[in-house]
Amino acid sequence: MSKTDKKIKYKGKPSEILEPIEFEGCIIKNLKHGNTDQLLYRYPRREDGEPCWTTDIDKAKSSILYWKRTRRSILDLYT
């Protein structure tokens, strides 16, 4: 190790996995972010059904309702 190399110590806290929320038969995973203390919710994205995270629980719920009306097969991954 040379003089210019520095060891960087991570000072953040680990994220905390919280109890999942069941909505309309689907499970919304949630966690508390370690550094920002924000609550994050995992849900199927409205455009293509891929999993994504948001801080807005209402957005997650509306996306699940959308997929429930249009394509039930995507929601099988979240049950």
N, CA, C and O atoms as CSV, one atom per row, in Angstrom:
chain,resi,resn,atom,element,x,y,z
A,1,MET,N,N,0.841,-1.162,0.000
A,1,MET,CA,C,0.000,0.000,0.000
A,1,MET,C,C,0.897,1.238,0.000
A,1,MET,O,O,1.806,1.352,0.822
A,2,SER,N,N,0.639,2.155,-0.918
A,2,SER,CA,C,1.460,3.360,-0.997
A,2,SER,C,C,0.894,4.472,-0.111
A,2,SER,O,O,-0.183,4.340,0.471
A,3,LYS,N,N,1.643,5.557,-0.026
A,3,LYS,CA,C,1.219,6.678,0.812
A,3,LYS,C,C,-0.070,7.327,0.319
A,3,LYS,O,O,-0.825,7.883,1.117
A,4,THR,N,N,-0.329,7.264,-0.983
A,4,THR,CA,C,-1.518,7.915,-1.532
A,4,THR,C,C,-2.781,7.087,-1.324
A,4,THR,O,O,-3.889,7.618,-1.405
A,5,ASP,N,N,-2.628,5.807,-1.062
A,5,ASP,CA,C,-3.800,4.961,-0.823
A,5,ASP,C,C,-4.325,5.204,0.583
A,5,ASP,O,O,-3.570,5.163,1.554
A,6,LYS,N,N,-5.618,5.456,0.682
A,6,LYS,CA,C,-6.236,5.680,1.979
A,6,LYS,C,C,-7.289,4.610,2.223
A,6,LYS,O,O,-8.001,4.190,1.311
A,7,LYS,N,N,-7.365,4.191,3.446
A,7,LYS,CA,C,-8.438,3.281,3.811
A,7,LYS,C,C,-9.656,4.124,4.140
A,7,LYS,O,O,-9.589,5.042,4.957
A,8,ILE,N,N,-10.750,3.808,3.509
A,8,ILE,CA,C,-11.989,4.534,3.756
A,8,ILE,C,C,-12.891,3.639,4.596
A,8,ILE,O,O,-13.200,2.508,4.220
A,9,LYS,N,N,-13.294,4.159,5.715
A,9,LYS,CA,C,-14.167,3.401,6.601
A,9,LYS,C,C,-15.596,3.875,6.393
A,9,LYS,O,O,-15.883,5.068,6.493
A,10,TYR,N,N,-16.484,2.943,6.105
A,10,TYR,CA,C,-17.889,3.273,5.893
A,10,TYR,C,C,-18.525,3.673,7.219
A,10,TYR,O,O,-18.443,2.930,8.197
A,11,LYS,N,N,-19.152,4.835,7.256
A,11,LYS,CA,C,-19.707,5.353,8.496
A,11,LYS,C,C,-21.234,5.266,8.548
A,11,LYS,O,O,-21.845,5.747,9.502
A,12,GLY,N,N,-21.844,4.669,7.553
A,12,GLY,CA,C,-23.302,4.561,7.530
A,12,GLY,C,C,-23.810,3.411,8.381
A,12,GLY,O,O,-23.053,2.524,8.776
A,13,LYS,N,N,-25.095,3.444,8.652
A,13,LYS,CA,C,-25.732,2.378,9.415
A,13,LYS,C,C,-26.349,1.382,8.448
A,13,LYS,O,O,-26.678,1.755,7.322
A,14,PRO,N,N,-26.517,0.132,8.848
A,14,PRO,CA,C,-27.172,-0.835,7.973
A,14,PRO,C,C,-28.671,-0.553,7.884
A,14,PRO,O,O,-29.267,-0.012,8.816
A,15,SER,N,N,-29.265,-0.922,6.764
A,15,SER,CA,C,-30.707,-0.786,6.606
A,15,SER,C,C,-31.415,-1.834,7.447
A,15,SER,O,O,-30.873,-2.906,7.716
A,16,GLU,N,N,-32.624,-1.511,7.853
A,16,GLU,CA,C,-33.402,-2.408,8.697
A,16,GLU,C,C,-34.608,-2.918,7.908
A,16,GLU,O,O,-35.430,-2.127,7.444
A,17,ILE,N,N,-34.711,-4.233,7.759
A,17,ILE,CA,C,-35.839,-4.832,7.052
A,17,ILE,C,C,-37.028,-4.876,8.002
A,17,ILE,O,O,-36.940,-5.427,9.099
A,18,LEU,N,N,-38.140,-4.289,7.569
A,18,LEU,CA,C,-39.340,-4.223,8.384
A,18,LEU,C,C,-40.352,-5.273,7.936
A,18,LEU,O,O,-40.167,-5.931,6.912
A,19,GLU,N,N,-41.412,-5.421,8.706
A,19,GLU,CA,C,-42.462,-6.380,8.365
A,19,GLU,C,C,-43.111,-5.979,7.038
A,19,GLU,O,O,-43.410,-4.803,6.832
A,20,PRO,N,N,-43.331,-6.935,6.142
A,20,PRO,CA,C,-43.987,-6.604,4.871
A,20,PRO,C,C,-45.455,-6.247,5.085
A,20,PRO,O,O,-46.074,-6.644,6.072
A,21,ILE,N,N,-45.988,-5.492,4.138
A,21,ILE,CA,C,-47.384,-5.076,4.166
A,21,ILE,C,C,-48.141,-5.898,3.134
A,21,ILE,O,O,-47.702,-6.028,1.991
A,22,GLU,N,N,-49.280,-6.453,3.537
A,22,GLU,CA,C,-50.110,-7.175,2.581
A,22,GLU,C,C,-51.206,-6.242,2.102
A,22,GLU,O,O,-51.934,-5.656,2.904
A,23,PHE,N,N,-51.319,-6.107,0.776
A,23,PHE,CA,C,-52.328,-5.235,0.176
A,23,PHE,C,C,-52.933,-5.948,-1.019
A,23,PHE,O,O,-52.223,-6.297,-1.962
A,24,GLU,N,N,-54.234,-6.163,-0.985
A,24,GLU,CA,C,-54.960,-6.815,-2.080
A,24,GLU,C,C,-54.347,-8.169,-2.440
A,24,GLU,O,O,-54.312,-8.547,-3.611
A,25,GLY,N,N,-53.875,-8.881,-1.450
A,25,GLY,CA,C,-53.295,-10.199,-1.683
A,25,GLY,C,C,-51.847,-10.186,-2.142
A,25,GLY,O,O,-51.272,-11.246,-2.385
A,26,CYS,N,N,-51.247,-9.012,-2.266
A,26,CYS,CA,C,-49.847,-8.889,-2.675
A,26,CYS,C,C,-49.023,-8.397,-1.489
A,26,CYS,O,O,-49.522,-7.687,-0.616
A,27,ILE,N,N,-47.770,-8.784,-1.478
A,27,ILE,CA,C,-46.884,-8.399,-0.382
A,27,ILE,C,C,-45.985,-7.253,-0.847
A,27,ILE,O,O,-45.278,-7.364,-1.849
A,28,ILE,N,N,-46.031,-6.153,-0.098
A,28,ILE,CA,C,-45.161,-5.010,-0.354
A,28,ILE,C,C,-44.043,-5.068,0.690
A,28,ILE,O,O,-44.278,-4.877,1.883
A,29,LYS,N,N,-42.835,-5.335,0.221
A,29,LYS,CA,C,-41.699,-5.367,1.147
A,29,LYS,C,C,-41.329,-3.941,1.518
A,29,LYS,O,O,-41.449,-3.030,0.699
A,30,ASN,N,N,-40.880,-3.749,2.749
A,30,ASN,CA,C,-40.446,-2.409,3.135
A,30,ASN,C,C,-39.225,-2.487,4.031
A,30,ASN,O,O,-39.006,-3.468,4.741
A,31,LEU,N,N,-38.443,-1.428,3.976
A,31,LEU,CA,C,-37.254,-1.337,4.821
A,31,LEU,C,C,-36.998,0.100,5.203
A,31,LEU,O,O,-37.462,1.033,4.546
A,32,LYS,N,N,-36.261,0.258,6.262
A,32,LYS,CA,C,-35.851,1.578,6.732
A,32,LYS,C,C,-34.400,1.771,6.323
A,32,LYS,O,O,-33.520,1.028,6.758
A,33,HIS,N,N,-34.155,2.772,5.485
A,33,HIS,CA,C,-32.815,3.029,4.966
A,33,HIS,C,C,-31.892,3.432,6.112
A,33,HIS,O,O,-32.264,4.243,6.960
A,34,GLY,N,N,-30.701,2.870,6.134
A,34,GLY,CA,C,-29.777,3.091,7.238
A,34,GLY,C,C,-29.260,4.507,7.362
A,34,GLY,O,O,-29.110,5.010,8.475
A,35,ASN,N,N,-28.982,5.163,6.243
A,35,ASN,CA,C,-28.388,6.503,6.305
A,35,ASN,C,C,-29.431,7.615,6.381
A,35,ASN,O,O,-29.221,8.613,7.070
A,36,THR,N,N,-30.546,7.452,5.683
A,36,THR,CA,C,-31.529,8.536,5.601
A,36,THR,C,C,-32.739,8.314,6.491
A,36,THR,O,O,-33.538,9.233,6.675
A,37,ASP,N,N,-32.895,7.131,7.045
A,37,ASP,CA,C,-34.050,6.754,7.870
A,37,ASP,C,C,-35.374,6.854,7.116
A,37,ASP,O,O,-36.429,6.938,7.744
A,38,GLN,N,N,-35.342,6.846,5.786
A,38,GLN,CA,C,-36.571,6.853,4.999
A,38,GLN,C,C,-37.147,5.447,4.928
A,38,GLN,O,O,-36.408,4.463,4.940
A,39,LEU,N,N,-38.466,5.360,4.853
A,39,LEU,CA,C,-39.123,4.080,4.628
A,39,LEU,C,C,-39.234,3.868,3.127
A,39,LEU,O,O,-39.731,4.732,2.405
A,40,LEU,N,N,-38.772,2.721,2.666
A,40,LEU,CA,C,-38.820,2.390,1.244
A,40,LEU,C,C,-39.729,1.186,1.045
A,40,LEU,O,O,-39.713,0.244,1.837
A,41,TYR,N,N,-40.530,1.229,-0.033
A,41,TYR,CA,C,-41.481,0.174,-0.337
A,41,TYR,C,C,-41.150,-0.417,-1.703
A,41,TYR,O,O,-40.907,0.318,-2.660
A,42,ARG,N,N,-41.141,-1.749,-1.791
A,42,ARG,CA,C,-40.845,-2.446,-3.052
A,42,ARG,C,C,-42.155,-2.893,-3.675
A,42,ARG,O,O,-42.986,-3.513,-3.012
A,43,TYR,N,N,-42.337,-2.578,-4.947
A,43,TYR,CA,C,-43.582,-2.876,-5.635
A,43,TYR,C,C,-43.306,-3.092,-7.127
A,43,TYR,O,O,-42.220,-2.759,-7.602
A,44,PRO,N,N,-44.280,-3.650,-7.881
A,44,PRO,CA,C,-44.081,-3.805,-9.323
A,44,PRO,C,C,-44.306,-2.474,-10.044
A,44,PRO,O,O,-45.353,-1.844,-9.893
A,45,ARG,N,N,-43.329,-2.065,-10.811
A,45,ARG,CA,C,-43.425,-0.801,-11.543
A,45,ARG,C,C,-44.575,-0.861,-12.547
A,45,ARG,O,O,-44.786,-1.886,-13.196
A,46,ARG,N,N,-45.303,0.221,-12.669
A,46,ARG,CA,C,-46.502,0.256,-13.501
A,46,ARG,C,C,-46.191,0.025,-14.989
A,46,ARG,O,O,-46.980,-0.611,-15.688
A,47,GLU,N,N,-45.077,0.523,-15.467
A,47,GLU,CA,C,-44.770,0.451,-16.897
A,47,GLU,C,C,-44.491,-0.974,-17.368
A,47,GLU,O,O,-44.995,-1.388,-18.412
A,48,ASP,N,N,-43.697,-1.728,-16.614
A,48,ASP,CA,C,-43.292,-3.044,-17.106
A,48,ASP,C,C,-43.344,-4.148,-16.054
A,48,ASP,O,O,-43.000,-5.292,-16.351
A,49,GLY,N,N,-43.761,-3.831,-14.844
A,49,GLY,CA,C,-43.886,-4.859,-13.812
A,49,GLY,C,C,-42.599,-5.222,-13.107
A,49,GLY,O,O,-42.591,-6.097,-12.241
A,50,GLU,N,N,-41.499,-4.557,-13.467
A,50,GLU,CA,C,-40.225,-4.832,-12.810
A,50,GLU,C,C,-40.251,-4.293,-11.380
A,50,GLU,O,O,-40.868,-3.259,-11.125
A,51,PRO,N,N,-39.593,-4.977,-10.451
A,51,PRO,CA,C,-39.577,-4.482,-9.073
A,51,PRO,C,C,-38.799,-3.177,-8.946
A,51,PRO,O,O,-37.737,-3.013,-9.547
A,52,CYS,N,N,-39.340,-2.251,-8.157
A,52,CYS,CA,C,-38.645,-1.002,-7.890
A,52,CYS,C,C,-39.023,-0.519,-6.493
A,52,CYS,O,O,-39.929,-1.064,-5.862
A,53,TRP,N,N,-38.326,0.501,-6.020
A,53,TRP,CA,C,-38.514,1.019,-4.662
A,53,TRP,C,C,-39.037,2.437,-4.719
A,53,TRP,O,O,-38.679,3.202,-5.615
A,54,THR,N,N,-39.889,2.796,-3.758
A,54,THR,CA,C,-40.399,4.152,-3.641
A,54,THR,C,C,-40.562,4.513,-2.168
A,54,THR,O,O,-40.577,3.636,-1.303
A,55,THR,N,N,-40.684,5.799,-1.892
A,55,THR,CA,C,-40.958,6.250,-0.536
A,55,THR,C,C,-42.448,6.503,-0.329
A,55,THR,O,O,-42.873,6.814,0.784
A,56,ASP,N,N,-43.246,6.374,-1.388
A,56,ASP,CA,C,-44.670,6.683,-1.345
A,56,ASP,C,C,-45.494,5.400,-1.366
A,56,ASP,O,O,-45.567,4.723,-2.391
A,57,ILE,N,N,-46.115,5.066,-0.236
A,57,ILE,CA,C,-46.914,3.836,-0.146
A,57,ILE,C,C,-48.131,3.901,-1.063
A,57,ILE,O,O,-48.560,2.872,-1.585
A,58,ASP,N,N,-48.695,5.087,-1.268
A,58,ASP,CA,C,-49.863,5.207,-2.148
A,58,ASP,C,C,-49.510,4.888,-3.597
A,58,ASP,O,O,-50.325,4.317,-4.322
A,59,LYS,N,N,-48.311,5.248,-4.019
A,59,LYS,CA,C,-47.862,4.923,-5.371
A,59,LYS,C,C,-47.720,3.409,-5.533
A,59,LYS,O,O,-48.079,2.854,-6.571
A,60,ALA,N,N,-47.203,2.758,-4.521
A,60,ALA,CA,C,-47.069,1.302,-4.561
A,60,ALA,C,C,-48.439,0.630,-4.632
A,60,ALA,O,O,-48.639,-0.311,-5.400
A,61,LYS,N,N,-49.370,1.117,-3.832
A,61,LYS,CA,C,-50.718,0.530,-3.820
A,61,LYS,C,C,-51.437,0.756,-5.145
A,61,LYS,O,O,-52.107,-0.152,-5.638
A,62,SER,N,N,-51.314,1.935,-5.729
A,62,SER,CA,C,-51.994,2.199,-7.000
A,62,SER,C,C,-51.401,1.357,-8.123
A,62,SER,O,O,-52.117,0.938,-9.033
A,63,SER,N,N,-50.108,1.111,-8.063
A,63,SER,CA,C,-49.484,0.262,-9.075
A,63,SER,C,C,-49.975,-1.176,-8.960
A,63,SER,O,O,-50.196,-1.841,-9.972
A,64,ILE,N,N,-50.144,-1.654,-7.743
A,64,ILE,CA,C,-50.661,-3.016,-7.543
A,64,ILE,C,C,-52.086,-3.108,-8.050
A,64,ILE,O,O,-52.445,-4.097,-8.688
A,65,LEU,N,N,-52.907,-2.105,-7.782
A,65,LEU,CA,C,-54.277,-2.106,-8.293
A,65,LEU,C,C,-54.307,-2.097,-9.818
A,65,LEU,O,O,-55.144,-2.757,-10.433
A,66,TYR,N,N,-53.385,-1.343,-10.423
A,66,TYR,CA,C,-53.280,-1.316,-11.886
A,66,TYR,C,C,-52.959,-2.701,-12.437
A,66,TYR,O,O,-53.606,-3.169,-13.374
A,67,TRP,N,N,-51.961,-3.350,-11.854
A,67,TRP,CA,C,-51.583,-4.678,-12.332
A,67,TRP,C,C,-52.658,-5.711,-12.053
A,67,TRP,O,O,-52.801,-6.680,-12.799
A,68,LYS,N,N,-53.407,-5.513,-10.994
A,68,LYS,CA,C,-54.492,-6.438,-10.688
A,68,LYS,C,C,-55.586,-6.342,-11.746
A,68,LYS,O,O,-56.202,-7.347,-12.101
A,69,ARG,N,N,-55.827,-5.132,-12.249
A,69,ARG,CA,C,-56.841,-4.952,-13.289
A,69,ARG,C,C,-56.364,-5.435,-14.651
A,69,ARG,O,O,-57.165,-5.966,-15.421
A,70,THR,N,N,-55.083,-5.268,-14.974
A,70,THR,CA,C,-54.602,-5.536,-16.325
A,70,THR,C,C,-53.916,-6.885,-16.483
A,70,THR,O,O,-54.310,-7.688,-17.329
A,71,ARG,N,N,-52.906,-7.136,-15.684
A,71,ARG,CA,C,-52.124,-8.375,-15.867
A,71,ARG,C,C,-51.876,-9.037,-14.538
A,71,ARG,O,O,-50.986,-8.637,-13.788
A,72,ARG,N,N,-52.643,-10.021,-14.256
A,72,ARG,CA,C,-52.555,-10.734,-12.979
A,72,ARG,C,C,-51.247,-11.522,-12.871
A,72,ARG,O,O,-50.771,-11.746,-11.758
A,73,SER,N,N,-50.652,-11.949,-13.985
A,73,SER,CA,C,-49.466,-12.815,-13.943
A,73,SER,C,C,-48.269,-12.136,-13.283
A,73,SER,O,O,-47.460,-12.811,-12.646
A,74,ILE,N,N,-48.140,-10.825,-13.419
A,74,ILE,CA,C,-47.024,-10.099,-12.801
A,74,ILE,C,C,-47.120,-10.187,-11.286
A,74,ILE,O,O,-46.103,-10.315,-10.605
A,75,LEU,N,N,-48.325,-10.121,-10.759
A,75,LEU,CA,C,-48.512,-10.109,-9.311
A,75,LEU,C,C,-48.227,-11.457,-8.676
A,75,LEU,O,O,-48.055,-11.532,-7.459
A,76,ASP,N,N,-48.171,-12.515,-9.458
A,76,ASP,CA,C,-47.830,-13.827,-8.887
A,76,ASP,C,C,-46.442,-13.815,-8.274
A,76,ASP,O,O,-46.171,-14.610,-7.374
A,77,LEU,N,N,-45.562,-12.948,-8.726
A,77,LEU,CA,C,-44.216,-12.837,-8.176
A,77,LEU,C,C,-44.211,-12.197,-6.792
A,77,LEU,O,O,-43.248,-12.351,-6.041
A,78,TYR,N,N,-45.274,-11.483,-6.450
A,78,TYR,CA,C,-45.344,-10.739,-5.192
A,78,TYR,C,C,-46.265,-11.374,-4.164
A,78,TYR,O,O,-46.523,-10.777,-3.119
A,79,THR,N,N,-46.764,-12.567,-4.437
A,79,THR,CA,C,-47.644,-13.221,-3.467
A,79,THR,C,C,-46.929,-14.323,-2.734
A,79,THR,O,O,-47.522,-14.981,-1.879
